[in-house]
Amino acid sequence: KKKLKISGRELASVPVQVFGLDQLQVLEMSPERESCLRYRMELLPREISHLRNLTCLYVDSNNLKKIPAEIGTLSHLERLTLSNNSLSSLPPEMGALQRLHSLHLANNSLTELPAPLCQLRSLTFLDVSDNKIGTIPSSIRHLEKLETLLLLFNSLESLPEDVCLLSNLRTLWLGNNHLRSLPASFGELVNLDWGYNYCSCNFEGNPLESPPPEVCSRGPEEIRDYFLSFRR
């Protein structure tokens, strides 16, 4: 087998037989999104390191409280989804996942963006929405290939200038934080795809005090009116 999906309302652990499937490439242990279910697995076993050929690991909507350091041995991993769990931290060994290009961490209990994530040079998609993240480390500038960064529903009071060095960024969602201003160099994100109703750079739910000229000059005309509406 190269692809395996394990499902069940009472799923609380990984069957030990799985770790003998050394050719496995895709392992899915998440309920269907439409089902509104949540599985009960609290721990990803250290034996996950036996699956050296994994490229995709889906463990959304469980009750994971900890990710083992052995996750860093999965050198072929390209996609990892850990959304809707109970994670408050991530192991530094995740910085070794140099083929990882998509990481989903939405709806956990993270209070900061772990520094090891900023070592993932191949990352193109990062979703850390709906956590309690209050700061973004300056090392985020190392994510040179990042195209999508979702930061909605966090506790950000400021956005570091280093985010403006992510020259490949196309989608940046900042809605529902505590941002009062944007970096002066925000206009350097020239590849942002503002899209229909500028939803590719969402600002709603922030106490922004004035329309940043660097945004007004880059985005569509509606952007100026959007920011001015805050002052009415």
SVG drawing of the C-alpha trace seen along z (x, -y; Angstrom):
<svg xmlns="http://www.w3.org/2000/svg" viewBox="-21 -60 38 65">
<polyline fill="none" stroke="black" stroke-width="0.4" points="0.0,0.0 1.2,-3.5 -2.0,-5.3 -4.0,-4.6 -7.0,-6.3 -8.0,-5.3 -11.3,-6.5 -13.7,-5.9 -15.6,-8.0 -13.7,-6.3 -10.2,-6.6 -7.9,-7.2 -4.6,-5.8 -2.7,-4.6 -2.9,-0.8 0.6,0.6 0.4,2.5 0.6,-0.8 4.2,-1.3 5.2,1.9 4.0,0.3 7.5,-1.1 6.4,-2.0 3.5,-4.2 3.4,-7.6 0.1,-9.0 -1.5,-8.5 -4.8,-10.1 -6.3,-10.0 -8.8,-12.9 -12.6,-12.9 -14.3,-14.3 -14.6,-18.1 -18.3,-18.0 -18.9,-15.5 -18.1,-17.9 -16.6,-15.0 -13.5,-15.1 -11.4,-12.0 -9.9,-11.4 -6.2,-10.8 -4.1,-12.8 -0.6,-11.6 1.1,-10.9 3.4,-7.9 7.2,-8.1 7.0,-5.1 5.8,-7.5 9.5,-7.7 9.3,-4.2 7.3,-5.6 10.3,-7.2 8.6,-7.4 5.7,-9.5 5.0,-12.5 1.6,-13.5 0.3,-13.2 -3.2,-14.3 -4.1,-14.5 -6.7,-17.3 -9.5,-17.4 -8.1,-15.1 -7.2,-16.0 -3.4,-16.1 -1.6,-17.7 2.0,-17.0 4.0,-16.2 7.0,-13.9 10.5,-15.0 10.7,-12.0 8.5,-13.9 11.8,-15.5 13.0,-12.2 10.3,-12.2 12.6,-13.8 10.2,-13.2 7.3,-14.9 5.7,-17.5 2.3,-18.2 1.4,-18.1 -2.0,-19.1 -2.5,-19.5 -5.4,-21.9 -8.2,-21.6 -6.1,-20.0 -4.9,-21.1 -1.3,-21.9 0.4,-24.6 3.9,-24.0 5.8,-22.3 9.1,-20.4 12.2,-22.2 12.9,-19.1 10.3,-20.2 12.9,-22.5 14.4,-19.5 11.5,-19.0 13.1,-20.7 10.8,-19.2 7.7,-20.5 5.7,-23.0 2.3,-23.0 1.6,-23.2 -1.8,-23.6 -1.9,-24.6 -5.2,-26.5 -7.3,-26.3 -4.8,-25.2 -3.5,-26.9 -0.2,-28.3 0.9,-31.6 3.8,-32.2 5.0,-31.1 7.7,-28.6 11.1,-29.7 11.9,-26.2 9.1,-26.8 11.1,-29.7 13.8,-27.2 11.4,-25.5 12.8,-27.0 10.5,-25.0 7.3,-26.2 4.8,-27.8 1.6,-27.5 1.3,-28.3 -2.0,-28.5 -1.8,-29.5 -5.2,-31.1 -7.3,-30.9 -4.6,-30.5 -3.3,-33.0 -0.2,-34.2 0.9,-37.6 4.2,-38.0 5.8,-37.0 9.6,-36.3 11.9,-38.3 13.2,-35.0 10.1,-34.6 12.0,-36.4 13.8,-33.1 10.6,-31.6 11.7,-32.8 9.2,-30.6 6.1,-31.4 3.1,-32.3 0.2,-31.9 0.3,-33.1 -3.0,-32.9 -2.9,-34.8 -6.6,-35.4 -8.0,-35.3 -4.8,-35.8 -3.5,-38.4 -1.1,-40.3 -0.6,-43.9 2.0,-44.6 3.3,-43.1 7.2,-43.0 8.9,-44.7 10.4,-41.2 7.0,-40.0 7.5,-42.6 10.6,-40.7 8.4,-37.7 8.6,-38.7 6.7,-35.7 3.7,-36.3 0.4,-36.3 -2.1,-35.7 -1.9,-37.3 -4.9,-37.2 -4.7,-39.4 -8.3,-39.7 -9.4,-39.8 -6.2,-40.7 -5.3,-43.9 -3.4,-45.7 -3.5,-49.5 -1.0,-50.0 1.0,-48.2 4.8,-48.3 5.9,-51.3 7.3,-48.8 4.0,-47.0 3.8,-48.3 6.8,-46.2 4.6,-43.1 3.9,-43.8 2.8,-40.2 -0.2,-40.3 -3.2,-39.2 -5.9,-41.5 -8.5,-39.5 -12.2,-40.2 -13.1,-42.5 -9.4,-42.5 -10.0,-39.2 -6.5,-38.1 -5.2,-40.6 -8.0,-40.7 -7.8,-43.5 -11.3,-43.3 -11.6,-43.1 -8.5,-45.2 -8.5,-48.7 -6.5,-50.2 -6.6,-53.9 -5.8,-55.3 -5.5,-54.2 -1.8,-53.3 -0.7,-55.1 1.5,-52.2 -1.6,-50.0 -3.7,-52.6 -1.1,-53.0 -0.9,-49.3 -4.4,-47.9 -7.6,-48.8 -9.4,-52.2 -11.8,-50.6 -9.0,-50.1 -8.9,-53.9 -12.7,-54.0 -12.4,-50.7 -9.8,-52.3 -11.6,-55.6 -14.7,-53.9 -13.0,-53.2 -12.8,-56.9 -16.5,-57.7"/>
</svg>
